Amino acid sequence: ALPISLVTALALVFGKTAAVNRWIAFTGAAVQLVLSLLLLKAYYSERSAGNNSLMLFEQNIVWFKSLNINYHIGVDGISVAMILLTAFVVAAGILVSWKTPAATGGDGIMSKEFFFLLTLLSFGAYGFFISLDLFTLFFFLEVAVIPKFLLIGIWGSGKKEYSAMKLALMLMGGSALVFVGLAGLYLNTFTADGGHTFDIIQIMGLHIDTDTQRMFFPFAFAGFGIFTALFPFHTWVPDGHSSAPTAASMFLAGISMKLGGYGCLRAAVLLMPEGAHYYSGVIVALSAIAIIYGAFATMMQTDLKYINAYSSVSHCGFVLLGIGMMTETAITGAVMQMVSHGLMTALFFAAIGMIYERTHTREVRKIGGLLKIMPFISTVFVI
């Protein structure tokens, strides 16, 4: 799916009309979804055949030999789940955008650039979920950040410039914390030849000093936590979601917030377990606050997008709570919650977008009785 998304983005550069751009984007998304399903089948086949390797379908290509940076990729069950989620949300987001002005090029809006940025975001997400090298993982994380700023700032609504800037600054701040955490981890890993490594599999086999873990774990976890609406760094979520176009809202909730949860688990907890145990009480406390605060804030909202956005803060609190509990059952639950929240919230934003297109309002008090007027969409919304 990673090369297909890159090929799709390049093909969009040469698209001549809005209709052609839509079909290029959808074809690429459909192929990615099919390939993701084939990956799931191949993964289960390998496991059924007795392949108990930690990671499957690994590839390792040297990028920067002097710094020991490799294009090292592979998947396990968590990666496969996130890839499937990404493929589904990307396809659904493009279909939901089919007749919107951003997709049709109406009112002078750039459809080619719109679909290019959506595809670039998916490219970053796919690369992030398969990376087994911390530098490569960080690179794809940043690839997935830039399109969000442009999608909201150009095609958004309401206070779109403010929301786009707030989202970009907070996520870039999170990225800076992630970089400090990963760089600190890199400089404290010593391989057999005396060098340092970004390789996740190698780092798992090394014993990182406990004091080092306690020093750099907060940077990595908090940085990735900002992407997952970790309290009190969650404030970009409601503003970003409320101003984003429908497809971008779906991507933000369904994919982007999962980058943080996956990063907390893969790059922070897995590589610095002693640091995670040391700070687990803080993680659980902040997660509990996010769960309760997000729920109460949701009940106070009157805008459908704000309702969905604040509920995401609460739901992602459960993801971080499961990770902070540090047990196999809890972490399995956290992954299940990432998938369920990604599907549910992305489809909620799709339904909200459909309702807004027909009513031109998202205020709950103004749109009572929708079931009589829009029975199909209302039923889908309830489901």
Secondary structure as UniProt FT lines:
FT   HELIX           2..13
FT   HELIX           18..48
FT   TURN            49..50
FT   STRAND          56..64
FT   HELIX           65..67
FT   STRAND          69..75
FT   HELIX           77..96
FT   TURN            97..99
FT   HELIX           101..104
FT   HELIX           106..108
FT   HELIX           111..130
FT   HELIX           134..155
FT   HELIX           160..187
FT   TURN            192..193
FT   HELIX           200..204
FT   HELIX           210..227
FT   TURN            228..229
FT   TURN            231..232
FT   HELIX           236..243
FT   HELIX           246..251
FT   HELIX           252..256
FT   HELIX           257..263
FT   HELIX           264..269
FT   TURN            270..271
FT   HELIX           273..299
FT   HELIX           304..325
FT   HELIX           328..359
FT   HELIX           364..366
FT   TURN            368..369
FT   HELIX           370..373
FT   HELIX           375..382
//
